[in-house]
Amino acid sequence: MPQPRIRLVVTGDDFGYCPRRNRGIVECFLSGAVSNVSLLVNAGSAKDGAELARRYSIPIGLHANLSEGLPICEQLQKGSSLVNHKGYFHGKMGFRKALRNGQLNMAEVELELRAQVTLFCDLTGHLPHHMDGHQHVHILPGVREVFACVMSDCQIRFTRVPLEPGLQACSWLPLHLRDFYTQVEQDARESVGVFLKHGIRWPDVYIGLTTMGRNMSVARIKTAISHALETPPAKENGMTSHRPELALVSGLSERDHVLTMELMVHPGYPSLPLEGGCGEGPDDFSQSSDRQHEMETLKDPRLLKFYKETKIQLCAFKDL
């Protein structure tokens, strides 16, 4: 059997977060290091990001945000289960805690998601090519069902399922990150059936949890891709998958021996302390040097050479 060809979607998350984030992601796109972006429509530079995507023909999707900053839906800004007493979302861990405690109104989740899709269309002039969740909120129990319904209603075909090959073997991850990523993986696995039910698709392989920020290196990206290639294929739901729980839904591997992957990345120049964010200012990760480290790693000629030698074709979700 011939070796699979590889289509790799390198998605720059948090597009629109601040001018310096936008600038770094655009530089990555123009250098061939990023092939796709995910827009935070409630971020301070979302309008600028949409304009840059239009100017440079950057494929763009929606990074739906329920955890950081201000809601888009005006009705929810005045008080709802999604916001704290200051009117801001509860935060990455606060959102999860409120969800576990049964404090979130899923009707309000739906209102906000639909408002973000509408604003995305207003900013870009088209529907998102894909839709994922900021800080992986889209795969959480209860949220994933609403998320899938909104995507189906809006005819958005692609999402992200963050199940990463070799995650448990990554000894360099600190314990708190390993624990969080393990929970993300469990939520992702349980979201597969929900997305399949609504006809939503995603690449065969996801990479990105183990290569975020200072943990990113050319060697680790190459290792993650090589690990995915070495994993034997399996069958599920009548489709080929390189991991049973991923359940390939693009059908590309079955037909053309194409293996599809997404690499989630967060490149950009560090945010200035009072510039950007989603209403509360930029967070620590955005102001750190980790973003620039990712940008420089992704643009490293050794990585771009590896893509070429391994016959990896960078593409966008709209190309799958």
Contacts in CASP RR format, 6 or more apart in sequence:
PFRMAT RR
TARGET T0000
AUTHOR 0000-0000-0000
METHOD contacts of the structure
MODEL  1
MPQPRIRLVVTGDDFGYCPRRNRGIVECFLSGAVSNVSLLVNAGSAKDGA
ELARRYSIPIGLHANLSEGLPICEQLQKGSSLVNHKGYFHGKMGFRKALR
NGQLNMAEVELELRAQVTLFCDLTGHLPHHMDGHQHVHILPGVREVFACV
MSDCQIRFTRVPLEPGLQACSWLPLHLRDFYTQVEQDARESVGVFLKHGI
RWPDVYIGLTTMGRNMSVARIKTAISHALETPPAKENGMTSHRPELALVS
GLSERDHVLTMELMVHPGYPSLPLEGGCGEGPDDFSQSSDRQHEMETLKD
PRLLKFYKETKIQLCAFKDL
1 257 0 8 1.000
2 257 0 8 1.000
3 257 0 8 1.000
4 229 0 8 1.000
4 253 0 8 1.000
4 257 0 8 1.000
4 258 0 8 1.000
4 259 0 8 1.000
5 256 0 8 1.000
5 257 0 8 1.000
5 258 0 8 1.000
5 259 0 8 1.000
5 311 0 8 1.000
5 313 0 8 1.000
6 225 0 8 1.000
6 229 0 8 1.000
6 258 0 8 1.000
6 259 0 8 1.000
6 260 0 8 1.000
6 261 0 8 1.000
6 310 0 8 1.000
6 311 0 8 1.000
6 312 0 8 1.000
6 313 0 8 1.000
7 203 0 8 1.000
7 252 0 8 1.000
7 258 0 8 1.000
7 259 0 8 1.000
7 260 0 8 1.000
7 261 0 8 1.000
7 312 0 8 1.000
7 313 0 8 1.000
7 314 0 8 1.000
7 315 0 8 1.000
7 319 0 8 1.000
7 320 0 8 1.000
8 35 0 8 1.000
8 225 0 8 1.000
8 260 0 8 1.000
8 261 0 8 1.000
8 262 0 8 1.000
8 263 0 8 1.000
8 307 0 8 1.000
8 312 0 8 1.000
8 313 0 8 1.000
8 314 0 8 1.000
8 315 0 8 1.000
9 35 0 8 1.000
9 36 0 8 1.000
9 203 0 8 1.000
9 260 0 8 1.000
9 261 0 8 1.000
9 262 0 8 1.000
9 263 0 8 1.000
9 314 0 8 1.000
9 315 0 8 1.000
9 316 0 8 1.000
9 317 0 8 1.000
9 320 0 8 1.000
10 33 0 8 1.000
10 34 0 8 1.000
10 35 0 8 1.000
10 36 0 8 1.000
10 262 0 8 1.000
10 263 0 8 1.000
10 265 0 8 1.000
10 298 0 8 1.000
10 314 0 8 1.000
11 34 0 8 1.000
11 35 0 8 1.000
11 36 0 8 1.000
11 37 0 8 1.000
11 38 0 8 1.000
11 132 0 8 1.000
11 160 0 8 1.000
11 262 0 8 1.000
11 263 0 8 1.000
11 264 0 8 1.000
11 265 0 8 1.000
12 25 0 8 1.000
12 28 0 8 1.000
12 34 0 8 1.000
12 36 0 8 1.000
12 37 0 8 1.000
12 38 0 8 1.000
12 264 0 8 1.000
12 265 0 8 1.000
12 266 0 8 1.000
12 267 0 8 1.000
13 37 0 8 1.000
13 38 0 8 1.000
13 63 0 8 1.000
13 134 0 8 1.000
13 264 0 8 1.000
13 265 0 8 1.000
13 266 0 8 1.000
14 21 0 8 1.000
14 38 0 8 1.000
14 40 0 8 1.000
14 43 0 8 1.000
14 63 0 8 1.000
14 134 0 8 1.000
14 266 0 8 1.000
14 286 0 8 1.000
15 21 0 8 1.000
15 22 0 8 1.000
15 25 0 8 1.000
15 37 0 8 1.000
15 38 0 8 1.000
15 39 0 8 1.000
15 40 0 8 1.000
15 49 0 8 1.000
15 53 0 8 1.000
15 60 0 8 1.000
15 63 0 8 1.000
16 22 0 8 1.000
16 39 0 8 1.000
16 40 0 8 1.000
16 43 0 8 1.000
16 44 0 8 1.000
16 45 0 8 1.000
16 46 0 8 1.000
16 48 0 8 1.000
16 49 0 8 1.000
17 40 0 8 1.000
17 43 0 8 1.000
17 44 0 8 1.000
17 45 0 8 1.000
17 271 0 8 1.000
17 276 0 8 1.000
17 277 0 8 1.000
17 278 0 8 1.000
17 282 0 8 1.000
17 286 0 8 1.000
18 43 0 8 1.000
18 44 0 8 1.000
18 45 0 8 1.000
18 271 0 8 1.000
18 272 0 8 1.000
18 275 0 8 1.000
18 276 0 8 1.000
18 277 0 8 1.000
18 282 0 8 1.000
18 286 0 8 1.000
19 45 0 8 1.000
19 48 0 8 1.000
19 275 0 8 1.000
19 276 0 8 1.000
20 268 0 8 1.000
20 269 0 8 1.000
20 270 0 8 1.000
20 271 0 8 1.000
20 272 0 8 1.000
20 275 0 8 1.000
21 45 0 8 1.000
21 268 0 8 1.000
21 269 0 8 1.000
21 271 0 8 1.000
21 286 0 8 1.000
21 291 0 8 1.000
22 45 0 8 1.000
22 48 0 8 1.000
22 49 0 8 1.000
22 52 0 8 1.000
23 268 0 8 1.000
23 269 0 8 1.000
24 267 0 8 1.000
24 268 0 8 1.000
24 269 0 8 1.000
24 295 0 8 1.000
25 34 0 8 1.000
25 37 0 8 1.000
25 267 0 8 1.000
25 268 0 8 1.000
26 52 0 8 1.000
26 56 0 8 1.000
26 58 0 8 1.000
27 268 0 8 1.000
27 295 0 8 1.000
27 299 0 8 1.000
28 34 0 8 1.000
28 265 0 8 1.000
28 267 0 8 1.000
28 268 0 8 1.000
28 295 0 8 1.000
28 298 0 8 1.000
28 299 0 8 1.000
29 35 0 8 1.000
29 37 0 8 1.000
29 56 0 8 1.000
29 58 0 8 1.000
30 56 0 8 1.000
31 299 0 8 1.000
32 304 0 8 1.000
32 314 0 8 1.000
33 267 0 8 1.000
33 295 0 8 1.000
33 298 0 8 1.000
33 299 0 8 1.000
33 303 0 8 1.000
33 304 0 8 1.000
34 265 0 8 1.000
34 267 0 8 1.000
34 298 0 8 1.000
35 59 0 8 1.000
35 314 0 8 1.000
35 315 0 8 1.000
35 316 0 8 1.000
36 58 0 8 1.000
36 59 0 8 1.000
36 60 0 8 1.000
36 61 0 8 1.000
36 129 0 8 1.000
36 130 0 8 1.000
36 315 0 8 1.000
36 316 0 8 1.000
36 317 0 8 1.000
37 53 0 8 1.000
37 58 0 8 1.000
37 59 0 8 1.000
37 60 0 8 1.000
37 61 0 8 1.000
38 60 0 8 1.000
38 61 0 8 1.000
38 62 0 8 1.000
38 63 0 8 1.000
38 130 0 8 1.000
38 132 0 8 1.000
39 46 0 8 1.000
39 49 0 8 1.000
39 50 0 8 1.000
39 53 0 8 1.000
39 60 0 8 1.000
39 61 0 8 1.000
39 62 0 8 1.000
39 63 0 8 1.000
39 120 0 8 1.000
39 123 0 8 1.000
39 124 0 8 1.000
39 128 0 8 1.000
40 46 0 8 1.000
40 63 0 8 1.000
40 65 0 8 1.000
40 134 0 8 1.000
40 278 0 8 1.000
41 62 0 8 1.000
41 65 0 8 1.000
41 72 0 8 1.000
41 116 0 8 1.000
41 119 0 8 1.000
41 120 0 8 1.000
41 123 0 8 1.000
42 65 0 8 1.000
42 69 0 8 1.000
42 70 0 8 1.000
42 71 0 8 1.000
42 72 0 8 1.000
42 116 0 8 1.000
42 119 0 8 1.000
42 278 0 8 1.000
42 279 0 8 1.000
43 65 0 8 1.000
43 276 0 8 1.000
43 277 0 8 1.000
43 278 0 8 1.000
44 276 0 8 1.000
44 277 0 8 1.000
44 278 0 8 1.000
44 279 0 8 1.000
45 276 0 8 1.000
46 119 0 8 1.000
46 123 0 8 1.000
47 123 0 8 1.000
50 60 0 8 1.000
50 123 0 8 1.000
50 124 0 8 1.000
52 58 0 8 1.000
53 59 0 8 1.000
53 60 0 8 1.000
53 124 0 8 1.000
54 124 0 8 1.000
59 129 0 8 1.000
59 316 0 8 1.000
59 317 0 8 1.000
59 318 0 8 1.000
59 319 0 8 1.000
60 124 0 8 1.000
60 128 0 8 1.000
60 129 0 8 1.000
61 120 0 8 1.000
61 128 0 8 1.000
61 129 0 8 1.000
61 130 0 8 1.000
61 131 0 8 1.000
61 317 0 8 1.000
62 116 0 8 1.000
62 117 0 8 1.000
62 120 0 8 1.000
62 128 0 8 1.000
62 130 0 8 1.000
62 131 0 8 1.000
62 132 0 8 1.000
62 156 0 8 1.000
63 132 0 8 1.000
63 133 0 8 1.000
63 134 0 8 1.000
64 113 0 8 1.000
64 116 0 8 1.000
64 131 0 8 1.000
64 132 0 8 1.000
64 133 0 8 1.000
64 134 0 8 1.000
64 137 0 8 1.000
64 138 0 8 1.000
64 147 0 8 1.000
65 89 0 8 1.000
65 116 0 8 1.000
65 133 0 8 1.000
65 134 0 8 1.000
65 137 0 8 1.000
65 278 0 8 1.000
66 82 0 8 1.000
66 89 0 8 1.000
66 95 0 8 1.000
66 109 0 8 1.000
66 112 0 8 1.000
66 113 0 8 1.000
66 133 0 8 1.000
66 134 0 8 1.000
66 137 0 8 1.000
66 143 0 8 1.000
67 89 0 8 1.000
67 90 0 8 1.000
67 91 0 8 1.000
67 92 0 8 1.000
67 94 0 8 1.000
67 95 0 8 1.000
67 134 0 8 1.000
67 135 0 8 1.000
67 137 0 8 1.000
68 89 0 8 1.000
68 91 0 8 1.000
68 92 0 8 1.000
68 134 0 8 1.000
68 135 0 8 1.000
68 277 0 8 1.000
68 278 0 8 1.000
68 280 0 8 1.000
68 283 0 8 1.000
69 88 0 8 1.000
69 89 0 8 1.000
69 91 0 8 1.000
69 277 0 8 1.000
69 278 0 8 1.000
69 279 0 8 1.000
69 280 0 8 1.000
70 77 0 8 1.000
70 87 0 8 1.000
70 88 0 8 1.000
70 89 0 8 1.000
70 278 0 8 1.000
70 279 0 8 1.000
71 77 0 8 1.000
71 80 0 8 1.000
71 82 0 8 1.000
71 83 0 8 1.000
71 89 0 8 1.000
71 112 0 8 1.000
71 115 0 8 1.000
72 112 0 8 1.000
72 115 0 8 1.000
72 116 0 8 1.000
72 119 0 8 1.000
73 111 0 8 1.000
73 112 0 8 1.000
73 114 0 8 1.000
73 115 0 8 1.000
75 111 0 8 1.000
76 82 0 8 1.000
76 83 0 8 1.000
76 108 0 8 1.000
76 111 0 8 1.000
76 112 0 8 1.000
77 83 0 8 1.000
77 87 0 8 1.000
79 87 0 8 1.000
80 105 0 8 1.000
80 108 0 8 1.000
81 98 0 8 1.000
81 103 0 8 1.000
81 104 0 8 1.000
81 105 0 8 1.000
81 108 0 8 1.000
82 89 0 8 1.000
82 90 0 8 1.000
82 104 0 8 1.000
82 105 0 8 1.000
82 108 0 8 1.000
82 109 0 8 1.000
82 112 0 8 1.000
83 89 0 8 1.000
83 90 0 8 1.000
84 90 0 8 1.000
88 279 0 8 1.000
88 280 0 8 1.000
89 95 0 8 1.000
89 278 0 8 1.000
90 97 0 8 1.000
90 98 0 8 1.000
91 135 0 8 1.000
92 135 0 8 1.000
95 104 0 8 1.000
95 135 0 8 1.000
95 137 0 8 1.000
95 140 0 8 1.000
96 140 0 8 1.000
98 104 0 8 1.000
99 140 0 8 1.000
99 141 0 8 1.000
99 142 0 8 1.000
99 143 0 8 1.000
104 143 0 8 1.000
106 142 0 8 1.000
106 143 0 8 1.000
106 145 0 8 1.000
106 146 0 8 1.000
109 143 0 8 1.000
109 146 0 8 1.000
110 146 0 8 1.000
110 149 0 8 1.000
110 150 0 8 1.000
113 146 0 8 1.000
113 147 0 8 1.000
113 150 0 8 1.000
114 150 0 8 1.000
114 154 0 8 1.000
117 127 0 8 1.000
117 128 0 8 1.000
117 131 0 8 1.000
117 150 0 8 1.000
117 154 0 8 1.000
117 156 0 8 1.000
120 127 0 8 1.000
120 128 0 8 1.000
121 127 0 8 1.000
127 154 0 8 1.000
127 155 0 8 1.000
127 156 0 8 1.000
128 156 0 8 1.000
129 156 0 8 1.000
129 158 0 8 1.000
129 316 0 8 1.000
129 317 0 8 1.000
129 318 0 8 1.000
130 156 0 8 1.000
130 157 0 8 1.000
130 158 0 8 1.000
130 159 0 8 1.000
130 160 0 8 1.000
130 317 0 8 1.000
130 318 0 8 1.000
131 138 0 8 1.000
131 147 0 8 1.000
131 151 0 8 1.000
131 156 0 8 1.000
131 158 0 8 1.000
131 159 0 8 1.000
132 138 0 8 1.000
132 159 0 8 1.000
132 160 0 8 1.000
133 147 0 8 1.000
133 160 0 8 1.000
136 162 0 8 1.000
136 184 0 8 1.000
136 187 0 8 1.000
136 188 0 8 1.000
137 143 0 8 1.000
138 144 0 8 1.000
138 147 0 8 1.000
138 159 0 8 1.000
138 160 0 8 1.000
138 191 0 8 1.000
139 161 0 8 1.000
139 162 0 8 1.000
139 184 0 8 1.000
139 187 0 8 1.000
139 188 0 8 1.000
139 190 0 8 1.000
139 191 0 8 1.000
140 187 0 8 1.000
141 187 0 8 1.000
141 190 0 8 1.000
144 187 0 8 1.000
144 190 0 8 1.000
144 191 0 8 1.000
144 194 0 8 1.000
144 195 0 8 1.000
145 194 0 8 1.000
147 159 0 8 1.000
148 194 0 8 1.000
148 195 0 8 1.000
148 197 0 8 1.000
148 198 0 8 1.000
148 200 0 8 1.000
149 198 0 8 1.000
151 157 0 8 1.000
151 159 0 8 1.000
151 198 0 8 1.000
151 200 0 8 1.000
152 198 0 8 1.000
152 199 0 8 1.000
152 200 0 8 1.000
156 200 0 8 1.000
157 199 0 8 1.000
157 200 0 8 1.000
157 201 0 8 1.000
157 317 0 8 1.000
158 200 0 8 1.000
158 201 0 8 1.000
158 202 0 8 1.000
158 317 0 8 1.000
158 320 0 8 1.000
159 195 0 8 1.000
159 200 0 8 1.000
159 201 0 8 1.000
159 202 0 8 1.000
160 202 0 8 1.000
160 206 0 8 1.000
160 262 0 8 1.000
160 264 0 8 1.000
161 188 0 8 1.000
161 191 0 8 1.000
161 192 0 8 1.000
161 195 0 8 1.000
161 202 0 8 1.000
161 206 0 8 1.000
161 246 0 8 1.000
162 184 0 8 1.000
162 185 0 8 1.000
162 188 0 8 1.000
162 206 0 8 1.000
162 208 0 8 1.000
162 209 0 8 1.000
162 264 0 8 1.000
163 185 0 8 1.000
163 188 0 8 1.000
163 189 0 8 1.000
163 206 0 8 1.000
163 243 0 8 1.000
163 245 0 8 1.000
163 246 0 8 1.000
164 181 0 8 1.000
164 185 0 8 1.000
164 206 0 8 1.000
164 207 0 8 1.000
164 208 0 8 1.000
164 209 0 8 1.000
164 210 0 8 1.000
164 224 0 8 1.000
165 205 0 8 1.000
165 207 0 8 1.000
165 224 0 8 1.000
165 227 0 8 1.000
165 228 0 8 1.000
165 231 0 8 1.000
165 242 0 8 1.000
165 243 0 8 1.000
166 210 0 8 1.000
166 224 0 8 1.000
166 227 0 8 1.000
167 181 0 8 1.000
167 182 0 8 1.000
167 185 0 8 1.000
167 209 0 8 1.000
167 210 0 8 1.000
168 182 0 8 1.000
170 178 0 8 1.000
170 210 0 8 1.000
172 215 0 8 1.000
173 181 0 8 1.000
173 210 0 8 1.000
173 215 0 8 1.000
181 209 0 8 1.000
181 210 0 8 1.000
184 209 0 8 1.000
185 209 0 8 1.000
188 206 0 8 1.000
189 245 0 8 1.000
192 245 0 8 1.000
192 246 0 8 1.000
192 247 0 8 1.000
193 247 0 8 1.000
195 201 0 8 1.000
195 202 0 8 1.000
195 249 0 8 1.000
196 237 0 8 1.000
196 247 0 8 1.000
196 249 0 8 1.000
199 249 0 8 1.000
200 249 0 8 1.000
201 249 0 8 1.000
201 250 0 8 1.000
201 320 0 8 1.000
202 246 0 8 1.000
202 249 0 8 1.000
202 250 0 8 1.000
202 262 0 8 1.000
203 250 0 8 1.000
203 260 0 8 1.000
203 261 0 8 1.000
203 262 0 8 1.000
203 320 0 8 1.000
204 228 0 8 1.000
204 241 0 8 1.000
204 242 0 8 1.000
204 243 0 8 1.000
204 246 0 8 1.000
204 248 0 8 1.000
204 250 0 8 1.000
204 253 0 8 1.000
204 259 0 8 1.000
204 260 0 8 1.000
204 261 0 8 1.000
205 228 0 8 1.000
205 242 0 8 1.000
205 243 0 8 1.000
205 246 0 8 1.000
205 259 0 8 1.000
205 260 0 8 1.000
205 261 0 8 1.000
205 262 0 8 1.000
206 246 0 8 1.000
206 261 0 8 1.000
206 262 0 8 1.000
206 264 0 8 1.000
207 221 0 8 1.000
207 224 0 8 1.000
207 225 0 8 1.000
207 228 0 8 1.000
207 261 0 8 1.000
207 262 0 8 1.000
207 263 0 8 1.000
207 264 0 8 1.000
208 224 0 8 1.000
208 263 0 8 1.000
208 264 0 8 1.000
208 265 0 8 1.000
209 264 0 8 1.000
210 220 0 8 1.000
210 224 0 8 1.000
211 217 0 8 1.000
211 220 0 8 1.000
211 221 0 8 1.000
211 224 0 8 1.000
211 263 0 8 1.000
211 265 0 8 1.000
212 264 0 8 1.000
212 266 0 8 1.000
212 290 0 8 1.000
212 294 0 8 1.000
213 266 0 8 1.000
213 285 0 8 1.000
213 290 0 8 1.000
213 291 0 8 1.000
213 293 0 8 1.000
213 294 0 8 1.000
214 290 0 8 1.000
214 293 0 8 1.000
216 265 0 8 1.000
216 293 0 8 1.000
216 294 0 8 1.000
216 297 0 8 1.000
216 298 0 8 1.000
217 297 0 8 1.000
218 297 0 8 1.000
218 300 0 8 1.000
218 302 0 8 1.000
218 303 0 8 1.000
218 306 0 8 1.000
221 263 0 8 1.000
221 297 0 8 1.000
221 303 0 8 1.000
222 303 0 8 1.000
222 306 0 8 1.000
225 261 0 8 1.000
225 310 0 8 1.000
225 312 0 8 1.000
228 242 0 8 1.000
228 259 0 8 1.000
228 261 0 8 1.000
229 259 0 8 1.000
231 242 0 8 1.000
231 243 0 8 1.000
232 242 0 8 1.000
233 240 0 8 1.000
233 241 0 8 1.000
233 242 0 8 1.000
233 253 0 8 1.000
234 240 0 8 1.000
234 241 0 8 1.000
234 242 0 8 1.000
234 243 0 8 1.000
234 244 0 8 1.000
235 241 0 8 1.000
236 244 0 8 1.000
236 247 0 8 1.000
237 247 0 8 1.000
239 247 0 8 1.000
239 248 0 8 1.000
239 249 0 8 1.000
239 251 0 8 1.000
239 253 0 8 1.000
239 254 0 8 1.000
240 248 0 8 1.000
240 251 0 8 1.000
240 253 0 8 1.000
240 254 0 8 1.000
241 247 0 8 1.000
241 248 0 8 1.000
241 253 0 8 1.000
242 248 0 8 1.000
242 253 0 8 1.000
242 259 0 8 1.000
248 254 0 8 1.000
248 260 0 8 1.000
250 260 0 8 1.000
250 320 0 8 1.000
252 258 0 8 1.000
252 260 0 8 1.000
252 320 0 8 1.000
253 259 0 8 1.000
253 260 0 8 1.000
260 320 0 8 1.000
265 294 0 8 1.000
265 298 0 8 1.000
266 285 0 8 1.000
266 290 0 8 1.000
266 291 0 8 1.000
266 294 0 8 1.000
267 291 0 8 1.000
267 292 0 8 1.000
267 294 0 8 1.000
267 295 0 8 1.000
267 298 0 8 1.000
268 291 0 8 1.000
268 292 0 8 1.000
268 294 0 8 1.000
268 295 0 8 1.000
269 291 0 8 1.000
269 292 0 8 1.000
269 295 0 8 1.000
270 286 0 8 1.000
270 287 0 8 1.000
270 288 0 8 1.000
270 289 0 8 1.000
270 291 0 8 1.000
270 292 0 8 1.000
271 277 0 8 1.000
271 282 0 8 1.000
271 286 0 8 1.000
271 287 0 8 1.000
271 291 0 8 1.000
272 282 0 8 1.000
272 287 0 8 1.000
273 282 0 8 1.000
273 287 0 8 1.000
274 281 0 8 1.000
275 281 0 8 1.000
275 282 0 8 1.000
276 282 0 8 1.000
276 286 0 8 1.000
277 283 0 8 1.000
277 286 0 8 1.000
285 291 0 8 1.000
297 303 0 8 1.000
306 312 0 8 1.000
307 314 0 8 1.000
END
